[in-house]
Amino acid sequence: MKAALLLLVGLVGLIQTLAPRLVVRAWTKVVYRDAGDAEPREWAHLAARAEGAVLTLFSLVGLYRVATAGSDADETATTLDDRIEE
């Protein structure tokens, strides 16, 4: 479940990094009643891209930790089994 959530966050972050204008336009339509009058400042696109990069990086680090946590637990269990047999 945690890996699926991290993957979803990573995909959203990747889309936000690659197409920040699309994301800002979509959020503008969601947030404002009359989105035609709302015009975002230029830095909003840069901020959306930076946020997307942070989300993607966070997701990749989290997925790496989830992937390596399973192998560490297996190694620990094997080590404990070896000690018990001795």
C-alpha positions, -999 to 999 in steps of 0.1 A, spaced: 0 0 0 28 24 9 46 16 -24 15 23 -44 10 57 -27 46 66 -33 43 56 -69 12 78 -73 29 108 -57 59 102 -80 37 102 -111 19 134 -100 53 150 -93 66 139 -127 36 154 -145 39 186 -125 76 188 -133 72 182 -170 40 202 -176 37 229 -149 15 252 -170 -11 225 -175 -11 218 -138 -15 255 -128 -42 259 -154 -61 228 -141 -58 240 -104 -69 275 -114 -101 261 -130 -107 240 -99 -101 268 -73 -118 298 -90 -154 302 -100 -145 324 -130 -111 310 -141 -110 332 -172 -103 363 -151 -75 346 -131 -41 350 -145 -12 333 -126 21 351 -122 51 337 -140 67 325 -108 37 302 -102 49 279 -130 84 278 -116 71 270 -82 49 242 -96 79 227 -114 100 229 -82 72 213 -62 69 185 -88 106 179 -86 105 176 -48 76 153 -49 93 131 -75 125 130 -55 106 122 -23 88 94 -41 120 79 -55 137 79 -21 106 64 -4 103 37 -31 140 29 -27 137 26 11 106 3 7 125 -19 -18 156 -22 3 137 -27 36 124 -61 25 159 -74 16 173 -61 49 146 -79 69 153 -111 50 191 -108 58 184 -101 94 161 -131 96 187 -153 80 214 -140 104 191 -148 134 183 -182 120 221 -189 116 227 -178 152 199 -200 166 213 -231 147 247 -226 162 
